[in-house]
């Protein structure tokens, strides 16, 4: 059976752990050659790279903090040098720093927007300069863009709402080249971000459980594949009914 992403090259930012690692695994399973960036999760990133290459994949881990524009640009250059092209960009890298508005440090505000918004823009801008006809950009947003849900998420929600708006604008910019740009909005997912919060969150999820990274990755896989060629500027939610 032909794999849907055979012959494609994908870059996943923040792919060393959590949802990002699940996306890396799924795109590799679908036949893509994969590069992913990591920042603080060096051990996990190297383990993932080694595991997937031993399994038969073609995977490259690149250290790059998405808040550093120069490092993001260099990472994309490294991917192009290593694989010869770039067909799929998944902007997954993100940070979530909680805090109520009256006590929220300005440096934490700047950090979240530097990674969650500026990093998405820089990676998309640089990648788009080299992407060919029919390429894909997929941005990982969050359901908090539509419903903060709990106190302390104002800045994170604002950054993810900005990702959604940026997605629509870039989709228009790149439509003439048949490059699609979409957002995937995960809801509560089992991860380090939700550790210890399961009992608090579950009552707000219609399906009564937290999701798994693989369930987000399957949606990313679809949007990266050939059957999603007429979808652009859209937002897709994988939240178990959190917004229902």
SEVEX-562567 format. One record per residue: residue number from 0; residue in three letters; chain; x, y, z negated of N, C-alpha, C in turn. Coordinates in steps of 0.1 Angstrom, whole numbers, padded with zeros to 4 digits, m for minus. Example, Ala and Ser with C-alpha at 12.3 -4.5 7.8 and 13.67 -1.06 7.14 Angstrom:
(pt 0,'ALA','A',(0132,m0057,m0078),(0123,m0045,m0078),(0132,m0033,m0078))
(pt 1,'SER','A',(0128,m0022,m0071),(0137,m0011,m0071),(0129,0000,m0079))
This chain:
(pt 0,'UNK','A',(0008,m0012,0000),(0000,0000,0000),(0009,0013,0000))
(pt 1,'UNK','A',(0006,0022,0009),(0013,0035,0009),(0010,0043,m0003))
(pt 2,'UNK','A',(0021,0048,m0009),(0019,0057,m0020),(0016,0071,m0015))
(pt 3,'UNK','A',(0007,0078,m0022),(0001,0090,m0017),(0011,0101,m0016))
(pt 4,'UNK','A',(0022,0101,m0024),(0032,0112,m0024),(0046,0107,m0019))
(pt 5,'UNK','A',(0046,0096,m0011),(0058,0091,m0005),(0064,0101,0004))
(pt 6,'UNK','A',(0077,0104,0002),(0084,0114,0010),(0084,0128,0005))
(pt 7,'UNK','A',(0076,0130,m0006),(0075,0144,m0011),(0085,0146,m0023))
(pt 8,'UNK','A',(0088,0159,m0025),(0097,0162,m0036),(0089,0172,m0045))
(pt 9,'UNK','A',(0089,0169,m0058),(0081,0176,m0068),(0091,0181,m0079))
(pt 10,'UNK','A',(0087,0193,m0084),(0094,0199,m0095),(0083,0202,m0106))
(pt 11,'UNK','A',(0086,0196,m0118),(0077,0199,m0129),(0084,0206,m0140))
(pt 12,'UNK','A',(0080,0218,m0143),(0087,0226,m0153),(0082,0221,m0167))
(pt 13,'UNK','A',(0091,0221,m0177),(0087,0216,m0190),(0083,0201,m0189))
(pt 14,'UNK','A',(0090,0193,m0182),(0086,0179,m0180),(0093,0169,m0189))
(pt 15,'UNK','A',(0100,0174,m0199),(0107,0164,m0208),(0099,0157,m0218))
(pt 16,'UNK','A',(0087,0162,m0221),(0079,0155,m0231),(0064,0159,m0229))
(pt 17,'UNK','A',(0055,0153,m0237),(0041,0156,m0237),(0034,0155,m0223))
(pt 18,'UNK','A',(0025,0165,m0220),(0018,0164,m0208),(0028,0165,m0196))
(pt 19,'UNK','A',(0038,0172,m0197),(0048,0173,m0186),(0054,0160,m0183))
(pt 20,'UNK','A',(0058,0152,m0193),(0064,0139,m0191),(0054,0130,m0184))
(pt 21,'UNK','A',(0041,0131,m0188),(0031,0122,m0182),(0029,0126,m0168))
(pt 22,'UNK','A',(0030,0138,m0164),(0029,0143,m0150),(0041,0137,m0142))
(pt 23,'UNK','A',(0053,0139,m0148),(0065,0133,m0141),(0063,0119,m0138))
(pt 24,'UNK','A',(0059,0111,m0148),(0057,0097,m0146),(0047,0094,m0135))
(pt 25,'UNK','A',(0036,0101,m0135),(0026,0098,m0126),(0030,0101,m0111))
(pt 26,'UNK','A',(0036,0113,m0109),(0041,0116,m0096),(0051,0107,m0091))
(pt 27,'UNK','A',(0060,0102,m0100),(0070,0092,m0096),(0063,0079,m0092))
(pt 28,'UNK','A',(0053,0075,m0099),(0046,0063,m0096),(0039,0065,m0082))
(pt 29,'UNK','A',(0035,0077,m0079),(0029,0079,m0066),(0039,0081,m0055))
(pt 30,'UNK','A',(0051,0079,m0058),(0062,0079,m0047),(0070,0091,m0045))
(pt 31,'UNK','A',(0067,0102,m0053),(0075,0114,m0051),(0089,0113,m0057))
(pt 32,'UNK','A',(0098,0120,m0051),(0111,0122,m0058),(0109,0134,m0067))
(pt 33,'UNK','A',(0114,0133,m0079),(0110,0142,m0090),(0122,0149,m0096))
(pt 34,'UNK','A',(0120,0162,m0098),(0129,0170,m0107),(0120,0176,m0118))
(pt 35,'UNK','A',(0126,0177,m0130),(0118,0184,m0140),(0128,0192,m0149))
(pt 36,'UNK','A',(0123,0203,m0154),(0131,0211,m0163),(0127,0208,m0177))
(pt 37,'UNK','A',(0137,0211,m0186),(0135,0210,m0200),(0143,0221,m0207))
(pt 38,'UNK','A',(0139,0224,m0219),(0146,0234,m0227),(0152,0228,m0240))
(pt 39,'UNK','A',(0143,0226,m0250),(0148,0221,m0263),(0147,0206,m0264))
(pt 40,'UNK','A',(0141,0199,m0255),(0139,0185,m0256),(0149,0177,m0248))
(pt 41,'UNK','A',(0162,0180,m0251),(0173,0174,m0243),(0173,0158,m0244))
(pt 42,'UNK','A',(0172,0153,m0256),(0172,0138,m0258),(0161,0132,m0251))
(pt 43,'UNK','A',(0149,0137,m0252),(0137,0131,m0246),(0138,0132,m0231))
(pt 44,'UNK','A',(0143,0143,m0226),(0145,0145,m0211),(0155,0135,m0205))
(pt 45,'UNK','A',(0166,0134,m0212),(0176,0124,m0207),(0171,0110,m0207))
(pt 46,'UNK','A',(0163,0107,m0218),(0158,0093,m0219),(0148,0091,m0207))
(pt 47,'UNK','A',(0139,0101,m0205),(0129,0099,m0194),(0136,0098,m0180))
(pt 48,'UNK','A',(0146,0106,m0178),(0154,0106,m0165),(0160,0092,m0163))
(pt 49,'UNK','A',(0166,0087,m0173),(0173,0074,m0173),(0163,0063,m0171))
(pt 50,'UNK','A',(0152,0063,m0178),(0142,0053,m0177),(0136,0052,m0163))
(pt 51,'UNK','A',(0132,0063,m0157),(0126,0063,m0144),(0135,0060,m0133))
(pt 52,'UNK','A',(0148,0064,m0134),(0158,0060,m0124),(0161,0045,m0125))
(pt 53,'UNK','A',(0161,0039,m0137),(0163,0025,m0138),(0151,0017,m0133))
(pt 54,'UNK','A',(0139,0023,m0134),(0127,0017,m0128),(0127,0017,m0113))
(pt 55,'UNK','A',(0135,0026,m0107),(0136,0026,m0093),(0132,0040,m0087))
(pt 56,'UNK','A',(0129,0050,m0096),(0126,0063,m0091),(0138,0071,m0087))
(pt 57,'UNK','A',(0135,0083,m0083),(0146,0093,m0079),(0143,0105,m0087))
(pt 58,'UNK','A',(0149,0106,m0099),(0145,0117,m0108),(0157,0125,m0113))
(pt 59,'UNK','A',(0155,0138,m0114),(0166,0147,m0118),(0161,0156,m0129))
(pt 60,'UNK','A',(0168,0156,m0140),(0165,0165,m0151),(0174,0177,m0151))
(pt 61,'UNK','A',(0168,0189,m0152),(0175,0201,m0151),(0172,0210,m0164))
(pt 62,'UNK','A',(0182,0214,m0171),(0180,0223,m0182),(0177,0237,m0178))
(pt 63,'UNK','A',(0165,0242,m0182),(0162,0256,m0178),(0150,0261,m0187))
(pt 64,'UNK','A',(0152,0271,m0194),(0142,0278,m0202),(0134,0286,m0193))
(pt 65,'UNK','A',(0121,0284,m0192),(0112,0291,m0183),(0110,0306,m0186))
(pt 66,'UNK','A',(0115,0310,m0198),(0115,0325,m0201),(0127,0332,m0194))
(pt 67,'UNK','A',(0136,0325,m0189),(0148,0330,m0183),(0147,0329,m0168))
(pt 68,'UNK','A',(0144,0341,m0162),(0141,0341,m0147),(0153,0335,m0139))
(pt 69,'UNK','A',(0165,0339,m0143),(0177,0335,m0136),(0179,0320,m0137))
(pt 70,'UNK','A',(0176,0314,m0148),(0177,0299,m0149),(0166,0292,m0141))
(pt 71,'UNK','A',(0154,0298,m0141),(0144,0292,m0133),(0147,0292,m0118))
(pt 72,'UNK','A',(0153,0303,m0113),(0157,0304,m0099),(0168,0294,m0096))
(pt 73,'UNK','A',(0178,0293,m0105),(0189,0283,m0103),(0184,0269,m0103))
(pt 74,'UNK','A',(0174,0266,m0112),(0168,0253,m0112),(0162,0249,m0099))
(pt 75,'UNK','A',(0155,0258,m0093),(0149,0256,m0080),(0159,0254,m0069))
(pt 76,'UNK','A',(0170,0262,m0070),(0181,0260,m0060),(0188,0247,m0062))
(pt 77,'UNK','A',(0189,0242,m0074),(0195,0229,m0077),(0186,0218,m0071))
(pt 78,'UNK','A',(0173,0219,m0073),(0164,0209,m0067),(0165,0208,m0052))
(pt 79,'UNK','A',(0165,0220,m0045),(0167,0221,m0031),(0180,0215,m0026))
(pt 80,'UNK','A',(0191,0218,m0034),(0204,0212,m0030),(0204,0197,m0032))
(pt 81,'UNK','A',(0198,0192,m0042),(0198,0178,m0045),(0189,0170,m0036))
(pt 82,'UNK','A',(0177,0175,m0034),(0167,0167,m0026),(0165,0172,m0011))
(pt 83,'UNK','A',(0170,0184,m0009),(0169,0190,0005),(0156,0198,0008))
(pt 84,'UNK','A',(0146,0197,m0002),(0134,0205,0001),(0126,0205,m0012))
(pt 85,'UNK','A',(0114,0212,m0012),(0105,0212,m0023),(0091,0213,m0018))
(pt 86,'UNK','A',(0083,0203,m0021),(0069,0202,m0016),(0058,0205,m0026))
(pt 87,'UNK','A',(0061,0202,m0039),(0051,0203,m0050),(0058,0210,m0062))
(pt 88,'UNK','A',(0052,0220,m0067),(0056,0227,m0079),(0045,0226,m0089))
(pt 89,'UNK','A',(0048,0220,m0101),(0039,0219,m0112),(0044,0228,m0123))
(pt 90,'UNK','A',(0038,0240,m0125),(0042,0249,m0136),(0035,0244,m0149))
(pt 91,'UNK','A',(0042,0236,m0156),(0037,0230,m0168),(0043,0237,m0181))
(pt 92,'UNK','A',(0055,0242,m0180),(0062,0247,m0192),(0053,0258,m0199))
(pt 93,'UNK','A',(0052,0257,m0212),(0044,0266,m0219),(0047,0266,m0234))
(pt 94,'UNK','A',(0044,0276,m0241),(0045,0277,m0256),(0032,0282,m0262))
(pt 95,'UNK','A',(0029,0277,m0273),(0017,0281,m0281),(0021,0285,m0295))
(pt 96,'UNK','A',(0020,0298,m0297),(0024,0303,m0311),(0011,0309,m0317))
(pt 97,'UNK','A',(0006,0304,m0327),(m0006,0308,m0333),(m0004,0320,m0343))
(pt 98,'UNK','A',(m0015,0327,m0346),(m0014,0338,m0355),(m0026,0348,m0353))
(pt 99,'UNK','A',(m0032,0352,m0364),(m0043,0362,m0362),(m0037,0376,m0358))
(pt 100,'UNK','A',(m0045,0383,m0352),(m0041,0396,m0345),(m0034,0405,m0355))
(pt 101,'UNK','A',(m0039,0407,m0367),(m0033,0417,m0376),(m0019,0413,m0381))
(pt 102,'UNK','A',(m0015,0401,m0379),(m0002,0396,m0385),(0007,0391,m0374))
(pt 103,'UNK','A',(0003,0392,m0361),(0010,0385,m0350),(0023,0393,m0346))
(pt 104,'UNK','A',(0035,0388,m0347),(0047,0395,m0344),(0048,0398,m0329))
(pt 105,'UNK','A',(0052,0409,m0325),(0053,0413,m0311),(0063,0405,m0303))
(pt 106,'UNK','A',(0073,0400,m0310),(0083,0391,m0303),(0076,0378,m0299))
(pt 107,'UNK','A',(0067,0373,m0307),(0060,0361,m0304),(0050,0363,m0292))
(pt 108,'UNK','A',(0044,0375,m0292),(0036,0379,m0280),(0045,0379,m0267))
(pt 109,'UNK','A',(0056,0385,m0268),(0065,0386,m0256),(0070,0372,m0252))
(pt 110,'UNK','A',(0073,0364,m0262),(0078,0350,m0258),(0067,0342,m0251))
(pt 111,'UNK','A',(0055,0343,m0256),(0044,0335,m0249),(0042,0340,m0235))
(pt 112,'UNK','A',(0041,0353,m0233),(0039,0358,m0219),(0051,0355,m0210))
(pt 113,'UNK','A',(0063,0356,m0216),(0075,0353,m0208),(0075,0339,m0203))
(pt 114,'UNK','A',(0071,0329,m0211),(0071,0315,m0206),(0058,0312,m0199))
(pt 115,'UNK','A',(0047,0315,m0205),(0034,0311,m0199),(0029,0318,m0187))
(pt 116,'UNK','A',(0034,0331,m0185),(0029,0339,m0173),(0041,0342,m0164))
(pt 117,'UNK','A',(0051,0349,m0170),(0062,0353,m0162),(0069,0341,m0156))
(pt 118,'UNK','A',(0071,0331,m0164),(0078,0319,m0159),(0070,0312,m0147))
(pt 119,'UNK','A',(0057,0312,m0148),(0049,0307,m0137),(0051,0315,m0125))
(pt 120,'UNK','A',(0051,0329,m0126),(0052,0337,m0115),(0066,0336,m0108))
(pt 121,'UNK','A',(0076,0336,m0116),(0090,0335,m0111),(0092,0321,m0103))
(pt 122,'UNK','A',(0088,0310,m0109),(0089,0297,m0103),(0081,0297,m0090))
(pt 123,'UNK','A',(0069,0302,m0090),(0060,0302,m0078),(0066,0311,m0067))
(pt 124,'UNK','A',(0071,0322,m0071),(0077,0331,m0062),(0089,0325,m0055))
(pt 125,'UNK','A',(0098,0320,m0063),(0110,0314,m0057),(0107,0301,m0049))
(pt 126,'UNK','A',(0099,0292,m0054),(0095,0280,m0047),(0088,0283,m0034))
(pt 127,'UNK','A',(0080,0293,m0034),(0072,0296,m0022),(0080,0301,m0010))
(pt 128,'UNK','A',(0092,0306,m0013),(0101,0310,m0002),(0107,0299,0006))
(pt 129,'UNK','A',(0106,0287,0000),(0112,0275,0007),(0102,0264,0010))
(pt 130,'UNK','A',(0090,0265,0005),(0080,0255,0007),(0075,0255,0021))
(pt 131,'UNK','A',(0072,0243,0027),(0067,0242,0040),(0052,0242,0041))
(pt 132,'UNK','A',(0047,0241,0052),(0032,0240,0055),(0026,0229,0047))
(pt 133,'UNK','A',(0015,0232,0040),(0008,0221,0033),(0013,0218,0019))
(pt 134,'UNK','A',(0022,0226,0014),(0028,0223,0001),(0018,0226,m0010))
(pt 135,'UNK','A',(0021,0223,m0023),(0012,0224,m0034),(0019,0232,m0046))
(pt 136,'UNK','A',(0011,0241,m0052),(0015,0246,m0065),(0003,0244,m0074))
(pt 137,'UNK','A',(0007,0238,m0086),(m0004,0234,m0096),(0001,0240,m0109))
(pt 138,'UNK','A',(m0007,0248,m0115),(m0004,0255,m0127),(m0012,0249,m0139))
(pt 139,'UNK','A',(m0005,0246,m0149),(m0012,0240,m0161),(m0016,0251,m0170))
(pt 140,'UNK','A',(m0029,0254,m0171),(m0035,0264,m0179),(m0040,0258,m0192))
(pt 141,'UNK','A',(m0052,0262,m0197),(m0058,0256,m0209),(m0072,0260,m0210))
(pt 142,'UNK','A',(m0080,0252,m0216),(m0094,0256,m0218),(m0096,0268,m0227))
(pt 143,'UNK','A',(m0085,0272,m0235),(m0086,0284,m0243),(m0087,0297,m0234))
(pt 144,'UNK','A',(m0084,0295,m0222),(m0086,0307,m0213),(m0101,0311,m0212))
(pt 145,'UNK','A',(m0110,0301,m0214),(m0124,0303,m0214),(m0131,0303,m0228))
(pt 146,'UNK','A',(m0125,0297,m0237),(m0130,0296,m0251),(m0119,0294,m0261))
(pt 147,'UNK','A',(m0116,0305,m0268),(m0105,0304,m0278),(m0108,0293,m0288))
(pt 148,'UNK','A',(m0120,0291,m0293),(m0124,0280,m0301),(m0121,0282,m0316))
(pt 149,'UNK','A',(m0109,0287,m0319),(m0106,0288,m0333),(m0098,0301,m0335))
(pt 150,'UNK','A',(m0098,0307,m0348),(m0089,0319,m0350),(m0075,0316,m0348))
(pt 151,'UNK','A',(m0067,0326,m0344),(m0053,0325,m0342),(m0048,0322,m0328))
(pt 152,'UNK','A',(m0057,0321,m0318),(m0054,0318,m0305),(m0055,0329,m0295))
(pt 153,'UNK','A',(m0056,0341,m0300),(m0059,0353,m0291),(m0048,0354,m0280))
(pt 154,'UNK','A',(m0036,0354,m0284),(m0025,0357,m0275),(m0023,0345,m0265))
(pt 155,'UNK','A',(m0023,0333,m0271),(m0022,0321,m0262),(m0034,0321,m0252))
(pt 156,'UNK','A',(m0046,0324,m0256),(m0057,0324,m0247),(m0055,0334,m0236))
(pt 157,'UNK','A',(m0050,0346,m0240),(m0048,0357,m0230),(m0038,0353,m0220))
(pt 158,'UNK','A',(m0027,0346,m0225),(m0017,0341,m0215),(m0022,0331,m0205))
(pt 159,'UNK','A',(m0031,0322,m0210),(m0036,0312,m0201),(m0047,0317,m0192))
(pt 160,'UNK','A',(m0054,0327,m0197),(m0064,0334,m0188),(m0056,0341,m0177))
(pt 161,'UNK','A',(m0044,0347,m0180),(m0036,0353,m0170),(m0031,0343,m0159))
(pt 162,'UNK','A',(m0028,0331,m0164),(m0024,0320,m0154),(m0035,0317,m0144))
(pt 163,'UNK','A',(m0048,0317,m0149),(m0059,0315,m0140),(m0060,0325,m0130))
(pt 164,'UNK','A',(m0059,0338,m0134),(m0060,0349,m0125),(m0049,0349,m0115))
(pt 165,'UNK','A',(m0037,0346,m0120),(m0025,0346,m0111),(m0026,0335,m0101))
(pt 166,'UNK','A',(m0032,0324,m0105),(m0034,0313,m0095),(m0043,0317,m0084))
(pt 167,'UNK','A',(m0054,0324,m0087),(m0063,0329,m0076),(m0056,0338,m0066))
(pt 168,'UNK','A',(m0048,0347,m0072),(m0041,0357,m0063),(m0031,0350,m0055))
(pt 169,'UNK','A',(m0022,0341,m0060),(m0012,0335,m0053),(m0018,0326,m0042))
(pt 170,'UNK','A',(m0030,0320,m0045),(m0037,0311,m0036),(m0040,0319,m0023))
(pt 171,'UNK','A',(m0045,0332,m0025),(m0047,0341,m0014),(m0035,0344,m0006))
(pt 172,'UNK','A',(m0024,0347,m0014),(m0011,0351,m0007),(m0006,0340,0002))
(pt 173,'UNK','A',(m0007,0327,m0002),(m0001,0316,0005),(m0010,0308,0014))
(pt 174,'UNK','A',(m0023,0313,0014),(m0033,0305,0022),(m0029,0304,0037))
(pt 175,'UNK','A',(m0023,0315,0042),(m0020,0315,0057),(m0009,0305,0060))
(pt 176,'UNK','A',(m0002,0300,0050),(0008,0289,0052),(0003,0276,0048))
(pt 177,'UNK','A',(m0010,0275,0045),(m0017,0263,0041),(m0011,0257,0029))
(pt 178,'UNK','A',(m0006,0265,0020),(m0001,0261,0007),(m0012,0263,m0003))
(pt 179,'UNK','A',(m0016,0253,m0010),(m0027,0254,m0019),(m0022,0256,m0033))
(pt 180,'UNK','A',(m0029,0264,m0041),(m0025,0268,m0055),(m0038,0266,m0064))
(pt 181,'UNK','A',(m0036,0258,m0074),(m0048,0255,m0083),(m0043,0254,m0097))
(pt 182,'UNK','A',(m0053,0255,m0106),(m0050,0254,m0121),(m0057,0242,m0126))
(pt 183,'UNK','A',(m0050,0235,m0135),(m0056,0224,m0143),(m0056,0229,m0158))
(pt 184,'UNK','A',(m0068,0228,m0164),(m0070,0233,m0177),(m0073,0222,m0187))
(pt 185,'UNK','A',(m0062,0217,m0194),(m0065,0206,m0204),(m0072,0212,m0216))
(pt 186,'UNK','A',(m0080,0203,m0222),(m0085,0206,m0235),(m0076,0200,m0246))
(pt 187,'UNK','A',(m0082,0196,m0257),(m0074,0190,m0268),(m0068,0177,m0263))
(pt 188,'UNK','A',(m0054,0176,m0263),(m0047,0164,m0259),(m0038,0160,m0270))
(pt 189,'UNK','A',(m0037,0147,m0271),(m0028,0141,m0281),(m0013,0145,m0278))
(pt 190,'UNK','A',(m0007,0153,m0287),(0006,0159,m0285),(0011,0164,m0298))
(pt 191,'UNK','A',(0024,0169,m0298),(0029,0175,m0310),(0021,0188,m0313))
(pt 192,'UNK','A',(0015,0194,m0304),(0007,0206,m0306),(m0006,0204,m0314))
(pt 193,'UNK','A',(m0011,0191,m0313),(m0024,0188,m0320),(m0022,0179,m0331))
(pt 194,'UNK','A',(m0009,0175,m0334),(m0006,0166,m0345),(m0012,0171,m0358))
(pt 195,'UNK','A',(m0020,0163,m0365),(m0026,0167,m0378),(m0039,0175,m0376))
(pt 196,'UNK','A',(m0043,0178,m0364),(m0055,0186,m0362),(m0066,0178,m0356))
(pt 197,'UNK','A',(m0064,0165,m0354),(m0074,0156,m0347),(m0088,0157,m0354))
(pt 198,'UNK','A',(m0088,0156,m0367),(m0101,0156,m0374),(m0108,0170,m0373))
(pt 199,'UNK','A',(m0101,0180,m0372),(m0106,0194,m0370),(m0112,0196,m0356))
(pt 200,'UNK','A',(m0105,0190,m0346),(m0109,0193,m0332),(m0120,0183,m0327))
(pt 201,'UNK','A',(m0119,0171,m0331),(m0128,0161,m0325),(m0143,0165,m0325))
(pt 202,'UNK','A',(m0149,0171,m0336),(m0163,0175,m0335),(m0167,0184,m0324))
(pt 203,'UNK','A',(m0157,0191,m0319),(m0160,0201,m0308),(m0158,0195,m0294))
(pt 204,'UNK','A',(m0154,0182,m0293),(m0152,0176,m0281),(m0164,0166,m0278))
(pt 205,'UNK','A',(m0171,0168,m0267),(m0183,0160,m0264),(m0180,0145,m0265))
(pt 206,'UNK','A',(m0169,0141,m0260),(m0166,0126,m0259),(m0161,0121,m0273))
(pt 207,'UNK','A',(m0159,0130,m0282),(m0155,0126,m0296),(m0141,0121,m0298))
(pt 208,'UNK','A',(m0132,0125,m0289),(m0118,0121,m0290),(m0109,0131,m0283))
(pt 209,'UNK','A',(m0096,0130,m0286),(m0087,0138,m0279),(m0083,0131,m0266))
(pt 210,'UNK','A',(m0078,0138,m0256),(m0074,0132,m0244),(m0060,0128,m0244))
(pt 211,'UNK','A',(m0055,0122,m0234),(m0041,0117,m0233),(m0035,0124,m0221))
(pt 212,'UNK','A',(m0022,0126,m0221),(m0014,0132,m0211),(m0017,0126,m0197))
(pt 213,'UNK','A',(m0018,0113,m0197),(m0020,0105,m0184),(m0033,0110,m0178))
(pt 214,'UNK','A',(m0043,0114,m0186),(m0056,0118,m0180),(m0055,0132,m0174))
(pt 215,'UNK','A',(m0046,0140,m0178),(m0043,0153,m0172),(m0035,0150,m0159))
(pt 216,'UNK','A',(m0025,0141,m0160),(m0016,0138,m0149),(m0024,0132,m0137))
(pt 217,'UNK','A',(m0034,0125,m0140),(m0042,0119,m0128),(m0048,0130,m0120))
(pt 218,'UNK','A',(m0053,0141,m0127),(m0059,0152,m0120),(m0048,0160,m0112))
(pt 219,'UNK','A',(m0037,0161,m0118),(m0025,0168,m0111),(m0022,0160,m0099))
(pt 220,'UNK','A',(m0021,0147,m0100),(m0018,0138,m0089),(m0028,0140,m0077))
(pt 221,'UNK','A',(m0041,0141,m0080),(m0051,0143,m0070),(m0048,0156,m0063))
(pt 222,'UNK','A',(m0046,0167,m0070),(m0044,0180,m0064),(m0031,0181,m0056))
(pt 223,'UNK','A',(m0021,0172,m0060),(m0009,0172,m0052),(m0010,0164,m0040))
(pt 224,'UNK','A',(m0020,0156,m0038),(m0021,0146,m0027),(m0028,0151,m0015))
(pt 225,'UNK','A',(m0029,0143,m0005),(m0035,0147,0008),(m0050,0150,0007))
(pt 226,'UNK','A',(m0057,0143,m0002),(m0072,0145,m0002),(m0076,0158,m0008))
(pt 227,'UNK','A',(m0067,0166,m0014),(m0071,0179,m0019),(m0067,0190,m0010))
(pt 228,'UNK','A',(m0066,0188,0003),(m0061,0198,0012),(m0070,0210,0014))
(pt 229,'UNK','A',(m0083,0209,0010),(m0092,0220,0012),(m0096,0227,m0002))
(pt 230,'UNK','A',(m0088,0224,m0012),(m0090,0230,m0025),(m0079,0240,m0028))
(pt 231,'UNK','A',(m0082,0252,m0031),(m0072,0262,m0035),(m0079,0273,m0042))
(pt 232,'UNK','A',(m0072,0279,m0052),(m0077,0290,m0060),(m0087,0286,m0070))
(pt 233,'UNK','A',(m0087,0273,m0073),(m0097,0267,m0082),(m0091,0263,m0095))
(pt 234,'UNK','A',(m0100,0262,m0105),(m0096,0257,m0119),(m0104,0244,m0122))
(pt 235,'UNK','A',(m0096,0234,m0126),(m0102,0221,m0130),(m0100,0218,m0144))
(pt 236,'UNK','A',(m0110,0215,m0151),(m0109,0213,m0166),(m0109,0198,m0169))
(pt 237,'UNK','A',(m0100,0194,m0178),(m0099,0180,m0183),(m0100,0181,m0198))
(pt 238,'UNK','A',(m0112,0182,m0204),(m0113,0186,m0218),(m0123,0177,m0226))
(pt 239,'UNK','A',(m0128,0166,m0220),(m0137,0158,m0227),(m0150,0164,m0231))
(pt 240,'UNK','A',(m0153,0175,m0225),(m0165,0182,m0228),(m0164,0193,m0239))
(pt 241,'UNK','A',(m0152,0198,m0241),(m0149,0208,m0251),(m0157,0221,m0247))
(pt 242,'UNK','A',(m0158,0224,m0234),(m0164,0236,m0229),(m0179,0234,m0226))
(pt 243,'UNK','A',(m0184,0221,m0228),(m0198,0218,m0224),(m0207,0224,m0233))
